Amino acid sequence: MNILDKIDVPFDIKKLNKKELEELAQTLRTQIIQTTSKNGGHLASNLGIVETTLALYYTFDFPKDKLIFDVGHQCYAHKLLSGRKDSFDTIRTGDGISGFPDRNESEFDAFGAGHAGTAISAGLGFCSARDNKGEDYFVINVVGDGAIANGLNLEALSASNSKPNKYIVILNDNGMSISKNKNGFYRFISKKTAGKGYVASKRRFVKIFGSSFITRWLISVRDFFKRLFNKSDYFEKHGFKYVGVANGNDVGELIKILKSVKYTAQHKAVFLHVKTTKGKGFDKAEEHADVYHGVGANLTCETGSFANTLGEKLNKVIENDKTVVAVTAGMKDGTGLCAVEKQNFQNFYDVGIAEEFAVTYSAGMAAGGLKPIVCVYSTFLQRAYDQIVHDVCMQNLPVIFCMDRAGFVGGDGKTHQGVFDLSYLTHVPNIKIFAPTTLKELELMIDYALELGCPCAIRYPKNAMCEREVLSVKDNPWEIIKNGDKVTLLAVGPRMLQLALDVADKIHGIFVVNARTVKPLCEKTLEQIKNTLIITLEENSVIGGFGSTVCGYYANKQIPVKVINLGVKDRFVAHGSVEEQMQKNGLTIDKITEIITNALGETNEQKD
Amino acid sequence: MNILDKIDVPFDIKKLNKKELEELAQTLRTQIIQTTSKNGGHLASNLGIVETTLALYYTFDFPKDKLIFDVGHQCYAHKLLSGRKDSFDTIRTGDGISGFPDRNESEFDAFGAGHAGTAISAGLGFCSARDNKGEDYFVINVVGDGAIANGLNLEALSASNSKPNKYIVILNDNGMSISKNKNGFYRFISKKTAGKGYVASKRRFVKIFGSSFITRWLISVRDFFKRLFNKSDYFEKHGFKYVGVANGNDVGELIKILKSVKYTAQHKAVFLHVKTTKGKGFDKAEEHADVYHGVGANLTCETGSFANTLGEKLNKVIENDKTVVAVTAGMKDGTGLCAVEKQNFQNFYDVGIAEEFAVTYSAGMAAGGLKPIVCVYSTFLQRAYDQIVHDVCMQNLPVIFCMDRAGFVGGDGKTHQGVFDLSYLTHVPNIKIFAPTTLKELELMIDYALELGCPCAIRYPKNAMCEREVLSVKDNPWEIIKNGDKVTLLAVGPRMLQLALDVADKIHGIFVVNARTVKPLCEKTLEQIKNTLIITLEENSVIGGFGSTVCGYYANKQIPVKVINLGVKDRFVAHGSVEEQMQKNGLTIDKITEIITNALGETNEQKD
């Protein structure tokens, strides 16, 4: 029986002594490593926060008090402690628990998250609700040092110069925002080692002047001036008492500090700065916390094939044209840009978790004569929708967006699905949208987008499954991969194309089209297939994306056609395997075969 | 001949002496007031910045140096000085110049803007481009104290702890962000009156100790400690030299300071803080700068009819249910919430120009048990697309969005058109979307949305033009206003409904439908009209919005229909009158009549 078995309800944590708490931390860590080895997930971030989570549970009363994680990728210990230890091994799987906080899953998950920057806003919202309703509880945010400088968190910190009582922001500072943190705001606050600095300078005084009257006098003069000039202190001016820096991996120390913070917070919001070690307790993850941020099953850290190709391609492009620059927002490993960082550092920009800045900064660079290529996951580029509309497309600036993780993402689940990009981009004037199915196609599209010199978006999932010779995108917007007569499958992206080919293997006479330019549509092909039953296939919402535009095209040309849109149904797609996610959305060989058979039957009947 | 006539090219400004510069400032101000009286526009912000603009032109060399305005609503003096004085009286009109900076209009407009928060990102982008290309120029941002705390600007300020040389951010501090600025970050930096504070405390020392040796010694000790503790100074840690506070309405003082800033900026980026008076030189605007922020022709400040109704309705709702709260992001006058601020201050939140925070904060309040109603213009809510998806809709939280200025906005032009909201919202799961045509309908929709308890968006233009009795929205999603047989006009919003009624007056037998629930669609009506020619009318992109969803509905039910989507074509809509904007997009009685006649002709032919 391990010590975690003793924790039936969170209150049981409060009964443990320091030694037992340390043992529990070790057990949680082992459990996290074991389960992540099996199911994949966020490793380094979850290992670092174990003791802080324990100390929080020891000090506060959840779910009465509200614990809100930013990004949510550090909630595993929290889940293990809040009634989900028995289902923990199902994490990220089809019918299992989510890898992120989810209000539907547990009342301990006060606010769901998967994107960065939301915690402080949500926390302040809870405080307002509590005070409005005359309720009484603590609201606690746990925010990483990468996410703290996201615009949304900065807006929330800044929104007022006062903050509510019983509100605590814990900065989980491991010096990494996925990769090493070079953010200015972070550097600014990371130097605020008030506690330590105070003690150190006292020691210096004693060293110079000895432990005399003059020393004490000098210290008091120093304190006077400190008060005089610290008026402008950032946190005080924003309504917080600042406490720090505490060792976030020392559960005993943390409990002491949290008790005192809890007392202080009765009358003033507290900003508590704790230092943790990302990947703590797992040597490889500690050493390479960036690489071990998110891992696959068996703790593999393979880069996607599209990402690898992108990195190599951009290096080639930059070596020919130094005005091309690669920009990412804290995702250099996942997008493949680490290769560019290595080989062409001068043309590489990682702006941290600040997608909006990444886009408008790129718009500025484009206006100044560069050719920026912004590489951000599909789901995170949602953050910069207005910057794409207002700064890039309205000014028709040559910014290229490379959107990795488009479509279904499997275990990461609903917060990470890249299933809206076609819908949030297709209606934006001036942009062109591409979806490669092979690695070579991605390269051709980058060349073509650079040639076009206008806003372009290229979207693709982690891996290309298709391999074949491809034609130039410029001369052949869509590729007819297989000729047919009665039915056309218009497929966007590699998985949909493979699905279409699989269906065409089963039913004779199907056109299979690689609809690789989503905007503009290929009118030539659309005219060619207008007398067939058309089925659009996309890993994107059926609303407002590719299929929807195809319907609109025919309607407005007043060409009577039969079009069926398959894609992501109008609901959020939970975690599970990509296959399960495709199945739940009717994107299977059987389902499509059935649809075709029924539709052709009806068509025949109508003809009779 | 006035002094502005002497300014043929910007270089001419450099020849003026201080008195002439002051005279020119006066002339510019008169011109701005006169033209705004005629054409409407942004008055108070443009009056405040006149001297700063003049001093910038005196000191720098535009367009070689790049001048980038945040929000862009303070560019009138800049336009008058950069070759556009002769076309200035056409500002905001159909074929005239834009009320905002526009790269297509002039090489002096380095970066276009109409939304807040973009300048620092764009400025840093220009610096990177300049340095990459080995060019040599200054990049200057002018940012208001409201916009400085927008998340995008904060991300840009924070992105790195170093900043490029020859980069200057000017904080145009008039203490207003449309209305009075209560932002925490602003309060924090507004206290940084380094220059003044320094002088004042020196005076205090002299007053207490006299001008003696001990005074000088104390001052030097003070300076020592100041250096010791000011290490953590916000601007220094973010890579700027901070200079301030200067009087931004004193052209002589400003020129002196800018010369020195220009020298300093050779080696270090400078953050220059200037205080200006919003509405300077026009008494009413100085006194009521919030009201005179943006005005109509004849300097009228009338609130829209929907906004008036919203304010009154929310007051009624709040008085019945104290868990309802009204939230806006610096738009309390335009959205009508000033009425709520007056009557129900406890339930009113203006978070400043921070749309993302407004939405996630509301999501937090909803999770905590409140019913937030977020009132933001359609175009500005684009900023919070991901917060709507990830924080509100994914958690199915009862947040209601009231989107004023949906559809065409006239003179404000392309940055302000509310023509994408249906496209960026319709594909988001869990949300319901409404478009009232009468004031009563807005009230009914708010009641219904509160009853639904899920994410809801209500979108409407400034004024309701329709007046008639309306049925409950709950029981009758769409209203058939006029019965017909061969043709159906499905209209969204008051202007489109009026247009439909006007067409129906000309052609006999037309169904006119008030399609007031855009999501979900009214299947009952769609079934009823499926045998008619259907024309959808919306003030939104024809891609991904209402019409597109109607096409998708029929396609996926495999119901063969004739649908034509009318709405905003796939390009940005420039400034002009709403009538011109409708005409350019084919939304006129004549055009629709023609389309119907042609389509019916074809239908008849096909039947023959």
Interface residues (C-beta under 8 A of the other chain):
Chain A: K66 I68 R103 A110 F111 G112 A113 G114 H115 G117 T118 S121 A122 G123 L124 G125 F126 C127 S128 A129 R130 N132 K133 A149 N150 G151 L152 L154 E155 A156 L157 S158 A159 S160 N161 S162 K182 N183 G184 F185 Y186 R187 F188 K191 K192 V221 R222 F225 K226 L228 F229 N230 K231 S232 D233 Y234 K237 H238 G239 K322 T323 V325 Q346 N347 Y349 V351 G352 A354 E356 F357 T360 Y361 S362 A363 G364 M365 A366 A367 G368 G369 L370 P372 Q382 R383 Y385 D386 Q387 V389 H390 D391 C393 M394 Q395 K414 T415 F420 S423 Y424 T426 H427 V428 P429 N430 S541 V542 I543 G544 G545 G547 S548 T549 C551 G552 A555 N556 Q558 P560 K562 V563 I564 N565 D570 R571 F572 A599 E602
Chain B: K66 R103 A110 F111 G112 A113 G114 H115 G117 T118 S121 A122 G123 L124 G125 F126 C127 S128 A129 R130 N132 K133 A149 N150 G151 L152 L154 E155 A156 L157 S158 A159 S160 N161 S162 K182 N183 G184 F185 Y186 R187 F188 K191 K192 V221 R222 F225 K226 L228 F229 N230 K231 S232 D233 Y234 K237 H238 G239 K322 T323 V325 Q346 N347 Y349 V351 G352 A354 E356 F357 T360 Y361 S362 A363 G364 M365 A366 A367 G368 G369 L370 P372 Q382 R383 Y385 D386 Q387 V389 H390 D391 C393 M394 Q395 K414 T415 F420 S423 Y424 T426 H427 V428 P429 N430 S541 V542 I543 G544 G545 G547 S548 T549 C551 G552 A555 N556 Q558 P560 K562 V563 I564 N565 D570 R571 F572 A599 E602
